[in-house]
Amino acid sequence: MIKQTVGAVGTALMLTPFGMPLVAHGVAGLLVGTVGLNLLNGVINDVKGAGDLLQKEMIKPSDRQQDEAPE
């Protein structure tokens, strides 16, 4: 009985002038959101990679510091 009621309400909502724009904009919103999250993930990974590279460069001594050290 609940399954039939939900099906009837869903069908009625889809066929009304109010229902189709909700579905169409919902699908478009999901696509735009997915693209946005993928772009943001790429930017975050690039920033993390640059930070890791910078940290490695700061940890290892430079050639100039090795030349100046007394022996």
Backbone as CSV, one residue per row, in Angstrom:
resi,resn,N_x,N_y,N_z,CA_x,CA_y,CA_z,C_x,C_y,C_z
1,MET,0.822,-1.188,0.000,0.000,0.000,0.000,0.874,1.263,0.000
2,ILE,1.920,1.280,0.816,2.812,2.446,0.871,3.538,2.607,-0.458
3,LYS,3.934,1.475,-1.051,4.640,1.528,-2.324,3.754,2.131,-3.412
4,GLN,2.489,1.776,-3.431,1.567,2.318,-4.421,1.323,3.802,-4.185
5,THR,1.216,4.194,-2.929,0.989,5.599,-2.598,2.191,6.448,-3.011
6,VAL,3.365,5.982,-2.697,4.581,6.710,-3.068,4.691,6.797,-4.585
7,GLY,4.377,5.719,-5.288,4.411,5.733,-6.745,3.418,6.720,-7.325
8,ALA,2.207,6.772,-6.750,1.185,7.702,-7.243,1.588,9.147,-6.980
9,VAL,2.114,9.429,-5.802,2.541,10.791,-5.471,3.726,11.204,-6.351
10,GLY,4.659,10.305,-6.568,5.804,10.598,-7.429,5.382,10.872,-8.861
11,THR,4.450,10.071,-9.358,3.952,10.284,-10.724,3.220,11.608,-10.829
12,ALA,2.401,11.909,-9.839,1.659,13.171,-9.854,2.614,14.356,-9.800
13,LEU,3.663,14.241,-9.012,4.626,15.330,-8.909,5.396,15.505,-10.212
14,MET,5.761,14.391,-10.842,6.527,14.466,-12.087,5.711,15.072,-13.220
15,LEU,4.426,14.841,-13.251,3.601,15.292,-14.365,3.064,16.705,-14.181
16,THR,3.284,17.290,-13.031,2.814,18.660,-12.822,3.840,19.643,-13.377
17,PRO,3.426,20.876,-13.637,4.392,21.882,-14.089,5.460,22.185,-13.033
18,PHE,5.195,21.835,-11.789,6.152,22.064,-10.708,7.198,20.960,-10.642
19,GLY,6.823,19.732,-11.014,7.705,18.575,-10.838,8.844,18.493,-11.824
20,MET,8.581,18.733,-13.096,9.632,18.593,-14.109,10.775,19.587,-13.934
21,PRO,10.499,20.860,-13.649,11.637,21.758,-13.414,12.486,21.329,-12.219
22,LEU,11.856,20.772,-11.190,12.642,20.299,-10.043,13.585,19.179,-10.463
23,VAL,13.093,18.251,-11.263,13.931,17.133,-11.701,15.027,17.622,-12.646
24,ALA,14.648,18.461,-13.604,15.636,18.943,-14.577,16.723,19.765,-13.889
25,HIS,16.331,20.647,-13.003,17.327,21.465,-12.313,18.117,20.634,-11.314
26,GLY,17.499,19.613,-10.759,18.223,18.730,-9.844,19.332,17.979,-10.554
27,VAL,19.032,17.461,-11.756,20.041,16.733,-12.531,21.150,17.689,-12.970
28,ALA,20.770,18.877,-13.431,21.779,19.861,-13.838,22.640,20.271,-12.639
29,GLY,22.019,20.426,-11.496,22.764,20.782,-10.286,23.752,19.699,-9.888
30,LEU,23.337,18.446,-10.028,24.249,17.346,-9.722,25.445,17.343,-10.668
31,LEU,25.196,17.598,-11.948,26.304,17.628,-12.908,27.265,18.773,-12.617
32,VAL,26.730,19.953,-12.369,27.583,21.112,-12.081,28.340,20.900,-10.773
33,GLY,27.660,20.342,-9.779,28.323,20.075,-8.502,29.445,19.069,-8.645
34,THR,29.224,18.035,-9.454,30.252,17.015,-9.671,31.478,17.611,-10.358
35,VAL,31.240,18.416,-11.375,32.360,19.063,-12.083,33.112,19.996,-11.132
36,GLY,32.378,20.756,-10.333,33.012,21.667,-9.381,33.853,20.940,-8.356
37,LEU,33.337,19.832,-7.841,34.103,19.063,-6.860,35.347,18.443,-7.478
38,ASN,35.254,17.977,-8.718,36.436,17.416,-9.385,37.498,18.481,-9.623
39,LEU,37.080,19.667,-10.027,38.043,20.758,-10.216,38.696,21.153,-8.892
40,LEU,37.889,21.253,-7.855,38.417,21.610,-6.544,39.389,20.550,-6.040
41,ASN,39.082,19.292,-6.286,39.973,18.210,-5.881,41.313,18.324,-6.602
42,GLY,41.281,18.657,-7.885,42.526,18.828,-8.639,43.358,19.977,-8.107
43,VAL,42.707,21.081,-7.777,43.428,22.239,-7.236,44.038,21.905,-5.883
44,ILE,43.273,21.240,-5.040,43.778,20.883,-3.710,44.962,19.938,-3.833
45,ASN,44.888,18.964,-4.755,46.012,18.040,-4.942,47.246,18.762,-5.464
46,ASP,47.059,19.742,-6.347,48.198,20.523,-6.840,48.851,21.323,-5.721
47,VAL,48.039,21.929,-4.874,48.574,22.716,-3.766,49.298,21.822,-2.774
48,LYS,48.721,20.651,-2.484,49.391,19.724,-1.567,50.709,19.237,-2.143
49,GLY,50.726,18.958,-3.451,51.961,18.509,-4.098,53.026,19.593,-4.061
50,ALA,52.630,20.834,-4.295,53.593,21.943,-4.248,54.112,22.129,-2.829
51,GLY,53.242,21.969,-1.846,53.677,22.095,-0.453,54.648,21.004,-0.067
52,ASP,54.392,19.779,-0.531,55.307,18.670,-0.243,56.661,18.908,-0.897
53,LEU,56.647,19.402,-2.134,57.901,19.683,-2.829,58.683,20.786,-2.128
54,LEU,57.978,21.821,-1.698,58.618,22.922,-0.995,59.207,22.451,0.330
55,GLN,58.481,21.579,1.002,58.968,21.077,2.284,60.225,20.229,2.088
56,LYS,60.266,19.434,1.032,61.458,18.630,0.754,62.650,19.524,0.440
57,GLU,62.426,20.598,-0.303,63.504,21.532,-0.640,64.024,22.244,0.603
58,MET,63.163,22.538,1.546,63.586,23.236,2.764,64.344,22.308,3.694
59,ILE,64.049,21.033,3.663,64.692,20.088,4.581,66.120,19.777,4.143
60,LYS,66.333,19.536,2.845,67.689,19.168,2.411,68.580,20.410,2.376
61,PRO,69.808,20.288,2.799,70.704,21.454,2.796,71.090,21.825,1.371
62,SER,71.259,23.078,1.149,71.657,23.531,-0.187,73.168,23.370,-0.349
63,ASP,73.621,23.454,-1.580,75.052,23.308,-1.866,75.851,24.452,-1.245
64,ARG,75.259,25.633,-1.199,75.961,26.787,-0.648,76.229,26.586,0.848
65,GLN,75.314,26.012,1.576,75.519,25.789,3.005,76.622,24.759,3.220
66,GLN,76.696,23.774,2.341,77.740,22.759,2.495,79.113,23.347,2.204
67,ASP,79.196,24.293,1.261,80.489,24.905,0.924,80.989,25.803,2.053
68,GLU,80.082,26.449,2.779,80.465,27.375,3.818,80.827,26.697,5.130
69,ALA,80.458,25.432,5.285,80.736,24.740,6.542,82.238,24.479,6.679
70,PRO,82.815,24.775,7.853,84.247,24.518,8.043,84.513,23.011,8.144
71,GLU,85.679,22.621,7.653,86.042,21.209,7.705,87.147,20.950,8.686
